[in-house]
Amino acid sequence: MRLFYSAASPYVRKVLVCADEVGLRAAIELTPVAVSPVSENADVAAANPLTKVPTLVLDDGTALFDSRVIVEYLDHLSGGRLLPPAGPERWRVLRDQAVADGLTDAALLARYERALRPEALQWPEWDAGQLRKVRQALDDLERQFRPSSAAPLAGDIAVACALGYLDFRFPELGWREGRPRLAAFDAAMAARPSMQASAPPPA
């Protein structure tokens, strides 16, 4: 398998941590690429019409994207190690992943507004609106998120990677303040080799 990836992408990190946690990391060849909403990458576009990372190309040429689909595939290969079987626990884990991914979506939109849009065209209300979603998602996770008591599941990993992205791109948010449960979870996850091996490069 070959993974088109960017080391700074929180979604790529989620896939890499999932693969590492289920013993599949060595089966994935990494192909670094540069993609953004305002630039084309022909190699990635040939596999993924959305031209996004992560994109996983299987040995038969099938391309899988986005990160949630890739996580489902890794769960399949690992015999259900990342997602519980159908039932309340599965929906809880999928909800955790959805909140974490939505938080990450909002943070990325704020990042693009700041880093890619010309300064004269930047929209402060847009930036504030996205960061409001980030804070709301953090508060929701602080209230209802219950990490796995055993090895991390897909929801745990998605949350950890979302929090890591905030540390990477938005340290000024100080997301730990008033959120002791999330902070303790983050500290425990940060000690795992899979998280350490996938840490983004210095900003």
C-alpha positions in Angstrom: 0.0 0.0 0.0 1.1 3.5 -0.7 0.0 6.6 1.2 0.1 10.1 -0.3 0.8 12.2 2.7 1.9 15.5 4.3 3.6 15.3 7.7 1.7 18.4 8.8 -1.8 17.0 8.1 -3.8 15.9 11.2 -5.8 13.5 9.0 -2.6 11.8 7.8 -1.5 11.6 11.4 -4.8 9.9 12.3 -4.2 7.3 9.6 -0.6 6.7 10.6 -1.4 6.3 14.3 -4.2 3.9 13.5 -1.9 1.9 11.2 0.8 1.9 13.9 -1.6 0.8 16.7 -2.8 -2.2 14.7 0.6 -3.3 13.4 0.1 -2.3 9.8 2.5 0.7 9.6 5.3 -1.3 8.0 2.9 -2.3 5.2 2.4 1.3 4.1 4.9 3.1 1.8 4.9 6.8 2.4 4.9 9.2 -0.6 5.3 12.8 0.5 3.4 15.4 -1.5 2.5 19.0 -1.4 -1.2 19.8 -1.7 -3.3 22.8 -0.8 -6.7 24.3 -1.8 -5.1 26.7 -4.2 -2.6 24.4 -5.9 -2.8 21.3 -8.0 -0.8 18.1 -7.6 -1.2 15.8 -10.7 0.0 12.6 -8.9 -2.6 12.9 -6.1 -5.3 14.1 -8.5 -4.8 11.0 -10.6 -5.7 8.9 -7.6 -8.1 11.2 -5.8 -10.3 13.7 -7.7 -10.4 15.9 -4.6 -6.6 16.1 -4.6 -6.3 15.7 -0.8 -4.3 13.8 1.6 -4.4 11.2 3.0 -5.0 9.1 -0.1 -4.2 5.4 0.2 -3.5 3.5 -3.0 -3.9 -0.3 -2.6 -1.8 -2.9 -4.3 -4.5 -3.4 -7.0 -4.5 0.3 -7.8 -7.7 1.1 -5.8 -7.5 4.5 -4.1 -9.2 5.1 -0.7 -9.9 8.5 0.8 -10.7 10.3 3.1 -9.2 9.5 6.5 -12.4 7.9 7.8 -12.6 5.5 4.9 -9.0 4.6 5.3 -9.5 4.0 9.0 -12.4 1.7 8.1 -10.1 -0.2 5.8 -7.4 -0.5 8.4 -10.1 -1.7 10.8 -11.1 -4.4 8.3 -7.5 -5.5 7.8 -6.9 -5.7 11.6 -10.1 -7.7 12.3 -12.0 -5.0 14.0 -9.3 -3.6 16.2 -10.2 0.1 15.7 -14.0 0.1 15.6 -16.4 -1.9 17.8 -19.0 -4.1 16.1 -22.5 -2.7 15.4 -24.1 -1.4 18.5 -24.1 1.5 20.9 -20.3 1.4 21.5 -19.6 1.6 17.7 -21.9 4.7 17.4 -20.2 6.3 20.3 -16.7 5.8 18.8 -17.9 7.0 15.4 -19.5 10.1 17.1 -16.2 10.8 18.8 -14.4 10.6 15.5 -17.0 12.9 13.9 -16.6 15.5 16.6 -12.8 15.4 16.4 -12.8 15.6 12.6 -15.3 18.5 12.7 -13.0 20.3 15.1 -10.1 19.6 12.8 -12.1 20.8 9.8 -12.9 24.1 11.5 -9.3 24.6 12.6 -8.0 23.9 9.1 -10.4 26.5 7.6 -9.2 29.1 10.1 -5.6 28.1 9.2 -6.3 28.5 5.5 -7.9 31.9 6.1 -4.8 33.1 7.9 -2.1 31.4 5.8 -3.4 31.2 2.3 -5.9 34.1 1.8 -4.3 37.4 0.9 -4.3 39.6 4.0 -6.5 42.3 2.4 -9.2 39.7 1.7 -9.2 38.0 5.0 -12.5 37.8 6.9 -12.2 38.1 10.7 -15.7 36.9 11.2 -15.0 33.7 9.3 -11.9 33.1 11.4 -13.9 33.8 14.6 -16.7 31.5 13.5 -14.4 28.6 12.9 -12.6 29.0 16.2 -16.0 29.1 17.9 -16.7 25.7 16.5 -13.4 24.5 17.7 -14.2 25.6 21.3 -17.7 24.2 21.2 -16.2 20.8 20.0 -13.6 20.9 22.8 -16.3 21.6 25.4 -18.5 18.8 24.0 -15.5 16.4 24.3 -14.7 17.5 27.8 -18.3 16.7 28.8 -19.0 13.4 27.0 -15.8 11.9 25.7 -15.0 8.5 27.3 -11.6 7.2 26.1 -11.2 3.4 25.7 -9.9 1.7 28.8 -7.8 -0.6 26.7 -5.9 0.1 23.5 -7.1 3.3 21.7 -9.9 3.0 19.2 -10.5 5.2 16.2 -12.4 7.8 18.2 -9.6 8.1 20.7 -7.0 8.5 18.0 -9.0 11.1 16.1 -9.4 13.2 19.2 -5.7 12.9 20.1 -4.7 14.0 16.6 -7.2 16.9 16.6 -5.7 18.1 19.9 -2.3 17.7 18.5 -3.2 19.9 15.6 -4.3 22.7 17.9 -1.0 22.5 19.7 0.8 22.6 16.4 -1.1 25.5 14.7 -3.1 27.3 17.4 -1.1 27.2 20.6 -2.5 30.6 21.6 -5.9 29.0 22.1 -4.7 27.4 25.3 -7.3 24.6 24.9 -6.3 22.8 28.1 -7.6 25.6 30.3 -10.8 24.5 32.0 -10.7 21.1 30.3 -8.8 18.8 32.7 -10.3 15.5 31.4 -9.2 16.3 27.8 -5.8 17.4 29.1 -5.2 14.2 31.0 -6.3 12.1 28.0 -3.9 14.1 25.7 -1.0 13.6 28.0 -1.6 9.8 28.1 -1.9 9.6 24.3 1.1 11.8 23.7 3.3 9.2 25.5 2.3 6.4 23.1 5.0 5.5 20.5 2.5 5.8 17.7 1.8 9.5 18.5 5.4 10.3 19.0 6.4 8.7 15.7 3.8 10.7 13.8 4.3 14.1 15.4 4.3 17.0 12.9 7.5 18.9 12.0 8.3 22.0 14.0 5.9 24.8 12.9 
